Amino acid sequence: MGRITRRKVLGGSVAAAGAIAAVFMPIGQRPSTASADDKTTKKRHWVMAIDMRRCDGCRKCTEACQTAHKLPKTFEWIKVNEVVTKVGTRYFMPVPCQQCENAPCLRVCPVGATFKAADGVILVDQDRCIGCRMCMAACPFGRRYFNDSDPPAFQDPFGHPTPEYPVPQQKGTVGKCMFCVHQTEQGKLPACVEVCSMLALYIGDAIADVATNGKDTVRLSEFLRNNDAWRYKEELNTGPNVYYITGHGQDLEF
């Protein structure tokens, strides 16, 4: 599976932060598939890989996301779909925001509230969002939610929601998954990756060419190639930054 090393990163909070920070090493210390221009202009390019061979549909990722972002139970920023094939077999498919390179939601926003950060993640500025919901209509993955109720009280009296940490969601605005960039920039795992007991979710940096599920560290390009990764609705040419693995008989190597 192109594994570089195996690490325990879910121990104590200090140890975990240090271990994960070591995974996302500075550019130039790991092989990269990105162009030279990308290396000089971008620090990170966050992607996610989801190994559906491991997912058991427990929805812990959904619940952890809701807790971390103080979302109502009806808001599933990462939604776990159950898929039944024509021959009757079933599997589970977690679907977060796909963080598209050619994002339809970004193009239709009339006020520029939806924008792409330098690390490739699509964010929403709630201070600019007017709640027109055009982005919701444009998203082919259905991964945006309109906030139609008053937000919970902000625990920090001096705090204010930011695009990187939009908590709590503001009434009359649209929200979605943002890969927990407030966590990854500190060398921590996104909420969904952190709680996945099946180790099915990987957060990765395409520039550093590395990804982790909190236990195993893999070379991203090899991991995707060796396990026949694919992208959801790729025929729409939105360029998703979420990769799925169903495999063709490769060993899981638990």
N, C-alpha and C positions, 0 to 999 in steps of 0.2 A: 504493500500500500504506500510505499514511498516514505515510510516513517523515518524521521530524523532522530528522535529521541522519545523517551516516555517520561513524563513528569507528573508528580502529584501536585496539583495546583489548587486543590479545593480544601486545604487544611485551614490553619489559622488565617485571619484576614491579612496580617502583615506578610506572612509567607506566601499566601496566594498572590497578593499584589506584586510581590517581587518576582515570583516565578513567571507570571504572565507577562510582566514587563520585559523579562528576559526573552520571552518568545518573540515579541514584536521588537526586534533589535533595530538599531538605526540603519538607514539605507546604506548600502555598500558593504555591509557585513554578511549579507546573504545573497545567493544568486537571485537574479530577477529576470522576469520575462518582459518587463516594461521597457519602453524605448528610453534612449538617453535623455530626450526632452522631458519625458515624464519624471525621471529621477531628479532633474534639476528644478522642476517647478512644483512637484507634488511630494508631500511628506508621506502620505498614506493613500491607499485606495482600498477601502473596506469592501469586502464581499462576504457572502455566507454560503456554506455548503451544507446540504441536508441529506443525510444518509437514511433514506426511507426503509432500508433493510433492517434498521435498528428500531425505528419508531414504533411504539406499541399503542399510540393513540391516547396516552394518559392525560394529555392536556395540561400537564404541569407548566409547560412553557407559556401557555395562554394565561393561566392563573398568576404566574409570577410576573408577567408583563402587566397585568391588570393591577396587581398590588404595587409594583414599582412606580407605576405612572398614575396611580389613584383613579383608575378607570372603572366605570360601571360594568357589570357583568355582561351587558349586551355589546360592549365594545371589545372586539377580539382583534387587536393589532397583529397578532399572529394567530391565524385560524387553522385548526387541524381538521382537514377534510378526510372523510372516509371514502375511498374509491373502490368500487367493485368492478372487476374486469368482466369481459364477455364470457369467460369460462367459470366465473363464480368466485375466483380468488379475490381477496381484499387486501388493501394496504392503506396506510395513513400518510397524509401529505400535509405537513405544516406549511402555511403560506403567509409569510410576512410581506411587508412592502418589498417590491422587487428592486428598488433603488435603480431604476432604469437609466442607461446612458442617454437614451433618446426618449426622455420621459414626456408622455402626453400631458400629464397634469401640469408640468412646468410651462408648457407652451400656451395653455389656455388661461392661465391665471391673469386676470386683467389688471391686477395691482402689484404683481411681483412678490406676493406673499410666499409663494412656493419658489424655492430656489435650490440650486445645487451647490454644496460646499466643496472646498478644494479636495476633500478626501473622497468625493464621489457620492456622498449621501445626500438624498433629497430631503430638505427641511422645510418647515412651515413657520413663518413669522406671524404669530397670532396678533401682534400689534398692528399688522397691516392687513390681515385677512378680513374680508368683508362678508364672509359666509355665503357667497353666491353659489357655491357647490359645483361650479363648472369643473373643478378638478376631480370631483367624485364621479361626474358623468364621463370624464375622459379616461379615467383609470380602467384598463381592461381586466384588472385583477380584483377589483372591488375592495381595495385595501385602505379606504379612507372612511372616516366617520365624522358626522356633523354633531357638534356639541350643542344640544338644545336645552340643557338644564344648568342651573347655577353650579359653579365648581365648588369642591370642598375647600375649607379654609386652608390657606397656606401656612404651614407650620412655622416657617421663618417669617417674622413680621416685617423684615426688610427684604424679603425675597420677591422675585418676580419671574414668571415663566420666560424661558429663552427658547429659541429654535432648537438648541442642542439638548435642552432639558425642559420640555413643555409641560411642566407640572405646577399647579393643576391646569387642566385644559380650560380655556376660557369660553364662556357661553357665546354662541353665535359664530364660532370659528370651526375650522376643520382640523382634525388631528390624525396622526398615523405613526407607524413604527419608524424610528430613526436610528436603528441598530444600537441604541444606547450609547451614542458617541460620547456622552459625558462620562461614561465608564471606560470605554476603550482607550480614550486619550490619556487615561490615568493607568493604563496597563491592567484594567480589570475586564471581566467578561460581561457581556450583555446579560440581562436578567434571564432570558429564555435559555441561553447556553449554560448558565451557571446551575440551573436546577434540573437539566435534562439527565435523568438517572440512566437512560439508555445510551448516552453519549452520541446522540444522533445529530446534534447541531454543532457546526463548526463556524467560528468567526475567523476571517482571514484577511491578510493584507496582500493584494496582488502585486504590489511593488516589491515588497520584501520576499514574496513567493513563499509564504508560510501561513499555516492555519492551525487552530487548536480547538478541541472540544472540551478543554479543561483538564484532560488527562493525557491524551496523546497529542503530539506535535507532528505535523506532516508538512512535506513540501507541497504547497498548494497545487502547482501545475501537474506534478506527477500523480498526486492523489486524484485529481479530476480526470486525468487522462487514463490512468490505470483502472479506474472504476466506471468508465463510460458515462461521465456526468453529462447532463443535458439541462436546458433552461426552459422554464414554463412559458408556453405560448411564444416561442422564439420566432415563429413565422410572422408575428406582428412587427418585428424589427424594432422593438423598443430597447433592446440590449439589456436584459435583466442582469443584475449583479448577484443573483441568487442561483446557485447550482444544485441540481437534484441528482441523487444516485439511487438507481434501482438495481444496477449491476447486471452482470451476465454470468452468474455462478462464482464470482470471486469470493474468497474466504473473508469472513468478517474479522477473524483474528482477535477474538475477545481475550 
